[in-house]
Amino acid sequence: MGKTLKLGLPKGSLQESTLKLFKKAGYNISIDDSRSYYPVFDDEEIEALLIRAQEMARYVDNGVLDAGLTGKDWILEQGADVREVAELNYAKGGLRTVRWVIAVPNGSKIKTVKDLNGKRIATELVGFTNKYLKSKGVRAEVDFSWGATEVKPPFLADAIVELTETGSSLRANNLRVIETILLSSTRFIANKRAWKDTWKRQKMENIVLLLRGALAAEEKVGLKMNVPEKSLKRIMSLLSSMHSPTISELSDKGWFALEVMINEKIVRELIPKLKTAGAEGIIEYPLNKVIP
């Protein structure tokens, strides 16, 4: 039997974005309906398990898994003693951190955390919420919510502590935020004993390198173009990149091929300017990984 890394992938809201990230990093993963909790990697050295992010840190801590991906929030909630190998800044809706917030109905008289004294709060993040309220000198009843937390106020709870990326769901349920109690992002975590194993540590570091490269490529694209010598200086002034653009002399005298990586957000405004400045044959292409 060869060596194997037992890796946990988050099931639920992070599942789709995590699988896409791994694919971009170069890993092909198949999930059979009949074995939906056991994804199969095209890397025989990885044995994967789909498990809820809320539970991941506990299973990595106790050694059932060598490594896994979960949110910083659930590491804190579980009180897990794990090695945080890397922060991977992505969430369900894109490349961003998420927030745990205290929210109340728009018509509520509750304005600050102090106003929660003696009130009832619904949340999935019970342990962390209790610690946070204690640090603020607030005593409230914190109930575990099994889901649909936004609909609990005002009849089943006075307030909620809920995860949000954009706040749109809270607004749709006529809730307003009174305080953010935690910012969280996805973490690649390792069991501390597994981290001390030379082979497993190297395997994890290789995976993290590729995942980080895939994330770095998410907001960038490559541009290629042909540029006449008379326009080169002007076009160079229009470009910003990780490093200086690559410039190659073409067989046609007085022409150069230019290649650059650039932020995708500015490309739609940049390409017309490049064309006006004299660039020709402009090609935009996606990037899979950017390794610094």
Number of C-alpha atoms within 10 A of each C-alpha: 3 5 10 16 19 19 20 29 24 23 19 13 13 20 18 13 17 20 18 15 21 18 15 20 22 16 17 15 15 14 13 10 9 7 11 13 15 18 21 18 16 12 11 11 14 17 17 21 20 19 20 18 25 19 15 27 32 21 18 26 23 15 17 14 22 25 32 26 26 28 28 20 23 21 22 14 20 17 14 17 17 21 19 17 17 17 18 21 18 20 21 16 13 11 15 16 18 23 21 22 21 25 26 26 22 13 10 14 9 18 14 11 14 14 12 19 14 12 15 18 27 26 25 20 23 18 16 18 23 17 13 14 18 12 9 10 12 17 15 18 15 22 17 13 18 9 11 8 21 25 16 20 21 16 8 14 20 20 29 30 26 22 23 15 15 12 16 11 13 20 15 9 14 16 24 19 21 15 15 14 15 16 15 19 18 23 21 22 29 28 25 19 15 20 21 12 11 9 14 21 20 13 17 21 15 11 17 18 17 21 26 21 20 23 22 18 23 20 14 22 18 18 18 20 19 21 27 19 14 12 16 18 12 13 19 14 8 12 14 13 12 10 9 12 18 12 16 12 14 14 8 8 9 11 17 21 18 21 19 19 24 21 15 16 11 10 17 9 9 14 17 11 14 21 15 11 18 17 22 15 11 15 12 17 10 14 17 18 20 18 12 8
